[in-house]
Amino acid sequence: MRRVRYRYVAVKIDDGELDQRDAVMAVSRNLIRLFGEYGASVAELTYIGSELNNRILIFRCTHVALEMVRASIASLREINRRRCSTRIVYVSGTLKALRRRISQSRDELAVQR
Protein backbone atom coordinates (compact mmCIF):
# COMPACT_ATOMS: atom_id res chain seq x y z
CA MET A 1 0.00 0.00 0.00
CA ARG A 2 1.34 3.38 -0.98
CA ARG A 3 1.68 6.27 1.39
CA VAL A 4 -0.61 9.24 0.74
CA ARG A 5 1.25 12.35 -0.35
CA TYR A 6 -0.09 15.71 0.73
CA ARG A 7 0.28 19.28 -0.43
CA TYR A 8 -0.08 22.35 1.74
CA VAL A 9 -1.87 25.33 0.23
CA ALA A 10 -1.64 28.91 1.54
CA VAL A 11 -4.71 30.96 0.62
CA LYS A 12 -5.17 34.69 1.02
CA ILE A 13 -8.79 35.79 1.26
CA ASP A 14 -9.37 39.53 0.99
CA ASP A 15 -12.43 40.58 2.92
CA GLY A 16 -12.84 43.28 5.53
CA GLU A 17 -13.76 41.22 8.57
CA LEU A 18 -13.19 37.56 7.87
CA ASP A 19 -14.31 34.83 10.23
CA GLN A 20 -11.98 31.85 9.86
CA ARG A 21 -14.70 29.29 10.45
CA ASP A 22 -16.90 30.79 7.74
CA ALA A 23 -14.01 30.86 5.27
CA VAL A 24 -13.09 27.23 5.91
CA MET A 25 -16.71 26.13 5.55
CA ALA A 26 -17.08 28.14 2.33
CA VAL A 27 -14.03 26.47 0.77
CA SER A 28 -15.30 23.02 1.79
CA ARG A 29 -18.81 23.70 0.49
CA ASN A 30 -17.43 25.00 -2.79
CA LEU A 31 -15.31 21.87 -3.23
CA ILE A 32 -18.38 19.69 -2.71
CA ARG A 33 -20.47 21.89 -5.02
CA LEU A 34 -17.93 21.63 -7.85
CA PHE A 35 -16.72 18.04 -7.51
CA GLY A 36 -19.31 16.28 -5.37
CA GLU A 37 -18.89 14.09 -2.32
CA TYR A 38 -16.49 11.75 -4.10
CA GLY A 39 -14.22 14.61 -5.17
CA ALA A 40 -14.21 16.00 -1.65
CA SER A 41 -13.32 12.61 -0.20
CA VAL A 42 -10.44 12.20 -2.66
CA ALA A 43 -9.16 15.68 -1.77
CA GLU A 44 -9.16 15.06 2.01
CA LEU A 45 -9.20 18.83 2.50
CA THR A 46 -8.12 19.76 6.03
CA TYR A 47 -7.76 23.18 7.63
CA ILE A 48 -4.33 23.44 9.29
CA GLY A 49 -4.18 26.99 10.65
CA SER A 50 -3.58 30.60 9.78
CA GLU A 51 -0.63 32.95 9.43
CA LEU A 52 -0.11 36.72 9.40
CA ASN A 53 -2.91 37.56 11.85
CA ASN A 54 -5.50 35.37 10.10
CA ARG A 55 -4.82 36.91 6.69
CA ILE A 56 -3.56 33.63 5.21
CA LEU A 57 -5.29 30.29 5.72
CA ILE A 58 -3.41 27.02 5.34
CA PHE A 59 -5.08 23.88 4.01
CA ARG A 60 -3.81 20.36 3.41
CA CYS A 61 -5.00 18.15 0.54
CA THR A 62 -3.85 15.06 -1.31
CA HIS A 63 -1.47 15.66 -4.18
CA VAL A 64 -3.79 13.99 -6.72
CA ALA A 65 -6.58 16.44 -5.87
CA LEU A 66 -4.47 19.61 -5.79
CA GLU A 67 -5.96 20.93 -9.03
CA MET A 68 -9.50 20.35 -7.77
CA VAL A 69 -8.72 22.27 -4.57
CA ARG A 70 -7.13 25.08 -6.58
CA ALA A 71 -10.22 25.32 -8.77
CA SER A 72 -12.59 25.38 -5.81
CA ILE A 73 -10.59 28.10 -4.07
CA ALA A 74 -10.25 30.20 -7.22
CA SER A 75 -13.98 30.02 -7.94
CA LEU A 76 -14.96 31.16 -4.44
CA ARG A 77 -16.61 34.56 -4.81
CA GLU A 78 -18.53 35.14 -1.58
CA ILE A 79 -18.49 34.09 2.05
CA ASN A 80 -21.70 34.53 4.05
CA ARG A 81 -23.22 36.58 1.22
CA ARG A 82 -20.29 39.01 1.30
CA ARG A 83 -18.10 39.47 -1.76
CA CYS A 84 -14.50 38.37 -1.38
CA SER A 85 -11.47 37.63 -3.51
CA THR A 86 -9.28 34.60 -3.05
CA ARG A 87 -5.74 33.97 -4.13
CA ILE A 88 -3.51 30.95 -3.70
CA VAL A 89 -0.25 32.34 -2.42
CA TYR A 90 1.95 29.24 -2.16
CA VAL A 91 1.79 25.47 -2.50
CA SER A 92 4.34 23.25 -0.82
CA GLY A 93 5.01 19.61 -0.07
CA THR A 94 5.79 20.24 3.60
CA LEU A 95 4.23 22.49 6.18
CA LYS A 96 7.64 23.64 7.41
CA ALA A 97 8.68 24.85 3.95
CA LEU A 98 5.35 26.61 3.45
CA ARG A 99 5.57 28.49 6.75
CA ARG A 100 9.20 29.42 6.05
CA ARG A 101 8.23 30.82 2.66
CA ILE A 102 5.34 32.81 4.16
CA SER A 103 7.59 34.28 6.84
CA GLN A 104 10.24 35.22 4.25
CA SER A 105 7.70 37.16 2.20
CA ARG A 106 5.74 38.55 5.15
CA ASP A 107 6.03 42.20 4.05
CA GLU A 108 5.07 41.47 0.45
CA LEU A 109 1.99 39.45 1.45
CA ALA A 110 0.76 42.02 3.98
CA VAL A 111 0.83 44.85 1.45
CA GLN A 112 -0.73 43.04 -1.54
CA ARG A 113 -4.44 43.51 -2.11
C-alpha positions as CSV (number, residue, x, y, z in Angstrom):
1,M,0.0,0.0,0.0
2,R,1.3,3.4,-1.0
3,R,1.7,6.3,1.4
4,V,-0.6,9.2,0.7
5,R,1.3,12.4,-0.3
6,Y,-0.1,15.7,0.7
7,R,0.3,19.3,-0.4
8,Y,-0.1,22.4,1.7
9,V,-1.9,25.3,0.2
10,A,-1.6,28.9,1.5
11,V,-4.7,31.0,0.6
12,K,-5.2,34.7,1.0
13,I,-8.8,35.8,1.3
14,D,-9.4,39.5,1.0
15,D,-12.4,40.6,2.9
16,G,-12.8,43.3,5.5
17,E,-13.8,41.2,8.6
18,L,-13.2,37.6,7.9
19,D,-14.3,34.8,10.2
20,Q,-12.0,31.9,9.9
21,R,-14.7,29.3,10.4
22,D,-16.9,30.8,7.7
23,A,-14.0,30.9,5.3
24,V,-13.1,27.2,5.9
25,M,-16.7,26.1,5.6
26,A,-17.1,28.1,2.3
27,V,-14.0,26.5,0.8
28,S,-15.3,23.0,1.8
29,R,-18.8,23.7,0.5
30,N,-17.4,25.0,-2.8
31,L,-15.3,21.9,-3.2
32,I,-18.4,19.7,-2.7
33,R,-20.5,21.9,-5.0
34,L,-17.9,21.6,-7.8
35,F,-16.7,18.0,-7.5
36,G,-19.3,16.3,-5.4
37,E,-18.9,14.1,-2.3
38,Y,-16.5,11.8,-4.1
39,G,-14.2,14.6,-5.2
40,A,-14.2,16.0,-1.6
41,S,-13.3,12.6,-0.2
42,V,-10.4,12.2,-2.7
43,A,-9.2,15.7,-1.8
44,E,-9.2,15.1,2.0
45,L,-9.2,18.8,2.5
46,T,-8.1,19.8,6.0
47,Y,-7.8,23.2,7.6
48,I,-4.3,23.4,9.3
49,G,-4.2,27.0,10.6
50,S,-3.6,30.6,9.8
51,E,-0.6,33.0,9.4
52,L,-0.1,36.7,9.4
53,N,-2.9,37.6,11.8
54,N,-5.5,35.4,10.1
55,R,-4.8,36.9,6.7
56,I,-3.6,33.6,5.2
57,L,-5.3,30.3,5.7
58,I,-3.4,27.0,5.3
59,F,-5.1,23.9,4.0
60,R,-3.8,20.4,3.4
61,C,-5.0,18.2,0.5
62,T,-3.8,15.1,-1.3
63,H,-1.5,15.7,-4.2
64,V,-3.8,14.0,-6.7
65,A,-6.6,16.4,-5.9
66,L,-4.5,19.6,-5.8
67,E,-6.0,20.9,-9.0
68,M,-9.5,20.3,-7.8
69,V,-8.7,22.3,-4.6
70,R,-7.1,25.1,-6.6
71,A,-10.2,25.3,-8.8
72,S,-12.6,25.4,-5.8
73,I,-10.6,28.1,-4.1
74,A,-10.3,30.2,-7.2
75,S,-14.0,30.0,-7.9
76,L,-15.0,31.2,-4.4
77,R,-16.6,34.6,-4.8
78,E,-18.5,35.1,-1.6
79,I,-18.5,34.1,2.1
80,N,-21.7,34.5,4.1
81,R,-23.2,36.6,1.2
82,R,-20.3,39.0,1.3
83,R,-18.1,39.5,-1.8
84,C,-14.5,38.4,-1.4
85,S,-11.5,37.6,-3.5
86,T,-9.3,34.6,-3.0
87,R,-5.7,34.0,-4.1
88,I,-3.5,30.9,-3.7
89,V,-0.3,32.3,-2.4
90,Y,2.0,29.2,-2.2
91,V,1.8,25.5,-2.5
92,S,4.3,23.3,-0.8
93,G,5.0,19.6,-0.1
94,T,5.8,20.2,3.6
95,L,4.2,22.5,6.2
96,K,7.6,23.6,7.4
97,A,8.7,24.9,4.0
98,L,5.3,26.6,3.4
99,R,5.6,28.5,6.7
100,R,9.2,29.4,6.1
101,R,8.2,30.8,2.7
102,I,5.3,32.8,4.2
103,S,7.6,34.3,6.8
104,Q,10.2,35.2,4.3
105,S,7.7,37.2,2.2
106,R,5.7,38.5,5.2
107,D,6.0,42.2,4.1
108,E,5.1,41.5,0.5
109,L,2.0,39.5,1.5
110,A,0.8,42.0,4.0
111,V,0.8,44.8,1.4
112,Q,-0.7,43.0,-1.5
113,R,-4.4,43.5,-2.1
